[in-house]
Amino acid sequence: MYTVKIRVPMLFHFANDFLNYAQVGGMTAQTWRGDANDWLNLLVQVVVPIAITIWMLTGQR
């Protein structure tokens, strides 16, 4: 909605899915071990999209 283009959200969605699939080596269940890789995964897949969403919802148009 913010960019009025569908390509940007599609690219973010693809990158998120691709990185998640590549990181775990395919479709396997993930368990939280609390190591640096888990925290990086949390940052990339949760914190960054939430920050972008908040920025897009509150930014000037």
Secondary structure as the mmCIF struct_conf table of DSSP 4:
data_model
#
loop_
_struct_conf.conf_type_id
_struct_conf.id
_struct_conf.beg_label_comp_id
_struct_conf.beg_label_asym_id
_struct_conf.beg_label_seq_id
_struct_conf.end_label_comp_id
_struct_conf.end_label_asym_id
_struct_conf.end_label_seq_id
BEND BEND1 THR A 3 VAL A 4
BEND BEND2 ILE A 6 ILE A 6
HELX_RH_AL_P HELX_RH_AL_P1 ARG A 7 VAL A 24
TURN_TY1_P TURN_TY1_P1 GLY A 25 GLY A 25
BEND BEND3 GLY A 26 MET A 27
BEND BEND4 ASP A 35 ASP A 35
HELX_RH_AL_P HELX_RH_AL_P2 ALA A 36 LEU A 42
HELX_RH_PI_P HELX_RH_PI_P1 LEU A 43 VAL A 47
HELX_RH_AL_P HELX_RH_AL_P3 VAL A 48 THR A 58
BEND BEND5 GLY A 59 GLY A 59
#
